[in-house]
Amino acid sequence: MIESPLLQHLSGYIGGQWTPAETGKTFDIHNPSTGEKLASVPSLGADEVNQAVAAGKEALQLTRPYTMEQRRHWLEGIRDVLMAEKKEVGRILSLEHGKPWKEAQAEVEYAAGFFDHCAKNLDQLEPHTLDERPKDCTWTVYHRPIGVVGLITPWNFPIGMIAKKLSAALAAGCPCVIKPASATPLTMIALFSLIHERLDLPKGMVNLVMGSAGVIGDTLCAHPDVPMLSFTGSTEIGQKLIEKTIPQVKKLGLELGGNAPFIVFADADLDAAADNLIANKFRGSGQTCVCANRILVQKDVADAFAEKVVSRVEKLRVGDGMDENVDIGPLINADGFDKVRSHVKDALEKGARQLAGTHPDELDSSRNLFYPPTVVTDVRDDMECWQKETFGPLVPMALFETEDDAVRAGNNTEYGLAAYVFTADDALAQRVIGALRFGHVGWNTGTGPAPQAPFGGMKASGIGREGGAEGLMEFVEAQAVPRGA
């Protein structure tokens, strides 16, 4: 069982109070590295969600809105407590997710960056008066909080994903009902402990409910006092949220699935491209929506690039995330492990060659959840690893010959979240990037999103943006006020 000063209350949090499940139901959290039970937490239901929404509605202030100074104080406070407790929050995150502790601490820093960015740029939400005088009136535009918002986050970034949403929501003055993933709620409980003990947010401004995704999600979708939901997860669930919120005409912020191409042209710095691929692909054991899922290499340098990638992959150390010498932790559960295994097996059966890793016939999720980093080449677009997001430590490599081939193959997916292009030719890069239908395109870098820039998907990868000025506007509604003489 886990012990931490930040986990003294294994409970939900509603209206400024720690709140158990009225039914007494609980669910268990396990360490994916060891299988050890870490804790049991309450499984809250519709009644508690309704209480959380009511608490949020009570905290919402429209006639006397929270001042910029108040909101900036909240944001800076959360930033500061996260940085002060980076090691302990990171330890909790590592234990329930499995990612290396050093990587978990980096995620805490990343999360703090969103609160910092919103605090420093909060003035963008100030009302402004138009220079023009349409219809002989003075026009002022206000940014009003949309209301009580539901924030639903996934397990792969237990603190990073909520930071993107919560920072912008609090900046807007919106009370929040937060639903963390059932695999990783302890990191969120730790955050709420810090908020409860060290900060002075109004009661009901932040509320925590964990339990059945179906029950909590359905309740938020149907509730008339929740005008907006922000969700990060699969495209399939995002589509269901769209359907379920039609009667309420809710606003949705959706960051959904990805199938990122990583395109390497013959003139690229191959060592830099290989280094960036390793850092990009194996963060979180490959369980990120922005990691490279389809590696496209120009034919002339394919063998040389594959050799560089394999030499780096073979040096990666897999194991318990709390071991400081480990580079890659386990997959989150047996289903995730088996999906990676099936993608590798399918590719090999259809003619791909395995250059690094253990043959899938030798692997079994019942033994452990550590999937060895794997490289396969001669991949085709009819293979599962090309058509679907693997969400694991698999590098599938395919060839292309021309610029048009690269663009066509890169765009050959319903998703449009992230892509990466490596070339020394600026003109070529600009042409290819402009043609790729992805919301985030790294140019000679495998870096993912940052708090200062907007991030979100095109096509089936989502609606809206998080981060940057665009993300700051997600939880407000513009109100135009013309004033006559």
N, C-alpha and C positions, 0 to 999 in steps of 0.2 A: 504494500500500500504506500502511496505517495505521502510524504510529509513536507509541508511548506508553510511558512508564516502567511503566505498569500492564499492559502486554501483552508482557512479556519472555518469557512462557511461553504459547504458543498450544497449549494441551493440556488434557486432562482432569485431574482431581485426585482421587486415591483414597488414603485412609489417610495423609494428610499429605504425599503426593508427587505431583508433576506426572507424568501418565500418558498416553503416546501410545496410539494404536490399535494393537493387535497385528497387525492386517491391513495397516496402512499406509494405509488408505483415508482420504481427506480430502474436505471439501466447501468451497466458496468462499462468502465473505460479500461482498456488494456494497453500495455506497452508493446508495440509491434516488433520490437527487437527481441524481447524475451518471452512474450506471452503473459507476463505477470499482470495481475489485476492491480490497477492503480487506485481506483476509487469507484464508488457507486454514487450516482447523482440522481436527483428527482426527475421524473418524466412528467412535465407539466402538460396540461391539456387546454381545451377551449376555454374553460372557466378562468384559468390564470391568464390566458392571452387577453381575454376581454377585460380583466382587471388591469392588465398592463396598458391596454389602449385607453382605458378610463383615466388611469394615472397620468398618461401622456397628455390627454386632452385637458386635464386639470392644470398641467404645467405649461401648456401652450398659452402664450400671451400675444394677443393681437392689438387690443386697444392701447396697451402700454408695453410695446415690444421690448425684449431684452436689448440693452444698449450694445454698441460695438465693443465698448470696454469690458462689459460682462462676458460677452462671447469670446473675446480675445483671451480673457483671463482663464476661461474653461480650457480653451485649446492649448494655451501655454502650460497650464497645469498638467494636463494629460501627457503632453510631450515630456515634461520634466520628470514626472513619476515613472514613465516608461524608461527613460534613460537612466534614472537613478537605480531602477530595479532590473536593468537589462540582463544581468546574469541569471537572476532567479526566474524571471519570466521566460527567458530562453531555456533554462533547465526544464521547466514544466512543459514547455512546447516540445522540446527534444524528447522527453519521456513519452508523451502521448502521441506524437507524430512519428518519431523515429529519425528525423533529420539530424545531422551532426550538430552538437551544441554550439560550435562556432558559427555555423550557418543559421541556427535559430537566433542567436544573439544579433546577427546581421539583419534578420527579419524584424526584430524589435526596433533596431535603429531605423530601418526602412519605414516602419509604422509611425514612429515618432516624427519622421520627416513630413508626413501628411498633415499632422497637427501643426507643425511648425510652419509649413507652407500656407495653410489656411489662415493662421494667426497673422502672418506677415502680409497677406494679401486681402485681408478682410474688407479693406476700404473699397474694394471693387463692388461691394454690395451696397454701398451708400447710394441714396437717391441722387439723380442727376437731372438737370434741366436742359432741354433742347436749346440749341442756339437759334433755331428757326422758330417762327410763331405761326404755325398752321392755323387757319381759320381765326386769326387774330386773337389767339389764346397763348398763354404761357403753359408749356407742357413739361411736367415733371414725371419721371419714370422711377417707380419704387420697386424694390425686390422684396416681396412678402414671403414669409415662410409658408411652404405648401401645407403644413399641418403635421399630424402625427404620422411618422413613417415606419414601415416595416423593413428591417435590414436582415437579409438571409445570406449567410456566408458558408463557404465550403471548408473542408478539412485541410487542404493542402497548404494554406497560409493562414493559420489560426489567428494571428494578430495582424498580419499585413492586410488581409482582405477587409476586416472590419474597420481598420484605420482609414482606408480610402473612402468609405461610406460615412462613418461616424464623424470624421473631421468636417466634411462638407455639410452634413446635416446640422451639426451644432453651430457651425458658422452661420447657417441660415436661421437659426433659432428654432429648429424643428425637434420636438421630443421624439425619442426613438424606442421601438420595440425590437430587440435584437434576438435572432435565433441562430445560434452557432451550430455547426455540424455535430451530429451525435458522436462521431469518432473522436472529436477534439474539443470538448467544452471547457476543459480545465484552464486553458490559457485565458479564455474569456472570463471565467470566474476570478482568476487572478487580477485581470484588469479591473473588474468591478470592485474587488476588494480594495485596490489602490484608490479608485474613485471614491468609494464609501468612506475610507479611513482618512484620506489626505486632502480631498478636494471638497468644494462647497457648491456642487451643482444643485439646482432646485430639485426637490423631490418629484419623481416622475419624469424627469428629463431623459434619463436613460433607464431602460428596463430590460431584464434578461429572462428569456424563456427558453428552456431546452426540453426536447422530447421528440415525439413523432413529427417528422417533417410534414406528413400529410395532414395531420390534425392542425398543427400550428399554421402551416401555409394556407390551408383552406379557410381557417378562421380569419386570418389577415386579409385574404382575398375578398371575403364576403363582408367585412366590417365597413360600415358606412363612414366611420370616423378615421379611416386610414386611406387618404387620397393617393398615396404613393408606396410602391414597393421597390426596393433595390435588391437584386439577386445576382449572385455569382454562382455558376454551376453549369450543368449540361444544357445543350440546346433543347433536348427533349423536355426537360422540366421547364425551361423558359417558355416553350410553346404552350405548355399546359397553363402556366401562369397568365399568359396572354388570353387564353380562352376563358379562364375562370374570372378574370377581372373585367371582361366585356360588360357585364351588367352595371358595374360601378364606374366604368370609364376612368379607371385609375391611370395615373402616370406610372410608367415602368422604367427602371434603369436596369439593363440586363447585360452582364458580361458572360458570354456563353462559350461554347466549345471552340477549339482551334485545331489546325492541321498545318503547322507552320513549315513552309519551304525554307531551306538554307541553301542558297545558290552560290556556287563557287566558280568563277570564271577563270580561264587559263592564265590570265595576267595577274591574278591575286597573289598576295603574300601568303603562301600556303601554310607556313608555320603560324602566322597570326590567325589565319582562318581556322586551323586545327585547334589552337589554344582557345579561341572564342567558342568553337563548337563544344569542346569539353566542358567549359564553364557554363555554357548555356544549357546543354543537354542533360547534364547530370545533377544540376541543382534540384534538391528535393527528390533525388532518385529518379529524375525524369518525370515527376508527377506535377508538372506545371502546364498551364494552358498556353504558355508562350514559348515553350522549349521546342527546338527543332524536331519536327516529326518526319520530314522528307528531305533528305540531303541530295541535292542535285549538283553534280560535278561535271564540268566540261571535259569531254572525252580525252583531250590531249594530256590532262594532268590527273586523271582519275586514279591511276595506279599509285602515283607519287603521293597524292593526298590521302588515299586509303592507308598507305604505309605509315604516314605521320599520325593519323588518327589512331590506328591500332597500337602503335608504340606508346601513345599516351594512355589509352584505355587500359593497357596491360599493367600500368603502374598504379591504377586506382585501387584503393583499399576499401573493402566493404565490411560493414559490421555494425555493432551497437553505436548509436549516435553519441553516447556519453563517453566513448573512447576517443581521446584527443587525436589519435593517429588515423582515425577513420575519415574517408572522403565521402562515402555513400552509405546511407542507412538502408533500412528495409522498405519494402512496399507496405502500404497502409493495411492491407488485409489479403486474405487468400484469393478473393475475386480479382483484385488488382494484379497479383502474382500470376494467376492463371490466364489472365488476358494477355499479358506480355508473352508468356510461354506459348499461347496459341498463335499469336502473331508471328513469332519466330518460326514455329513449326510449319505454319501455312506457307511462309516465304520459302523455307527450305524444300518443302514438298513441291513447290512450283518452280524450282530451279535456282533460287538464290544460293550464294555461297557464304558460309559463316567464316569470318576472319578472326573473330575474338569472342571469348565467352564460352560457356558450357553448353553442350548440345541439350536442347529442350527435353529429350527423352530421359536425361539424367537428373532432371529437376522435379521437385515435388513440393507444393506449398504446405503439405502436412508436416514437413520437416522443419522448415523455417521460412521466413518471408524475405530472405536476402537473395535478390535476383542479380546474378553476375552481369556487369556491363557487357553488352553484346554488340558486335558489328557484323552486318551482313551486306553483301554487295550483289550486283546483278539483279537489283530489285525492279519489278515492273508495276505498272499502275493497276493491275488486276489483283494484286496481293492485299491482304487485309491491312498490313502495316502501312500501306500507301493510302488506302481509302479511309481509314479510321484513325482516330487519335489513340496512340498506344498507351500513353500515360505511364511510361516506365523507361528503364535504362537500355533502350534499343536504338542503335544508329543504323537505319536502312539507307543504303547508298544506291543512287541510280545515275545514269549518264545522260548528258544532252550534248548537242553539237552546236546549235546556233542560238543567238539571242532570242529569236522568236520561239524556239523550242523551250527555252528556259521560262519565258513568260507564260507560254501556254500550259506547261506542266505545273508551274507554280500556282496558277489560277484555277487549275482543274480540281476544285474542291468547293463544297457549299460553304466552307468557312472562310473568314477573312479577319482573323485576329492579329497575328504577327507573322512577319517574314524577315528574311535576312539576305543581304546581297554583298558579295565580296568581289571587288574588282578595283584595279588601279586607274581605270579609265572613267573620269568624271562624267563625261558625256554619256557613256554607256550606262553608268549607274543611274543618272537622272532619267534616261529613257525607260529603263527597266522598272525603277521604283514608281514612276508615274503610271505605268501600266499594271502594276500589281494591286489587286483590290484587297488591301489589308490596312487596318487602322494603325498599325505600328510596323515600320520597316527599318531595321538596323542596317546601316551602311558601313561596312568594314568593322562591325561590332556585333556581338551577340547579346548586348545588354537588353534587358527588359524595361518595363515602365519605370518612371520616376515621378515623385510628387509634383514636380514643377511643370510637367507636360501632360497634355490630355492623353488618355488611354481608353480604348474601347474598340469594338469590332465593326466590320462591315458584313454585309450579307447575313448568314445565319449565325454569326458570332456575337450579335447583340444590338442593343439600342442604348444610346447615350455615351457619356464619357466620365471618367474618374481622373482626378488630378488636373493640374493646370487651372487656368481661368475658366475653362469650359466645365470642369468638374465642380468648381465652386458654385456654378449656377444651377446645378442639377436639382437642388432641393428648394429653389425659390420660384415664385411666379411673378412675372413682370406685370406691374399695374401702371397704366398710363393715366395721368390726371391732368386734363386740360383745365386751365383756370381763366375765366373771362375777366375782363377789366372791371 
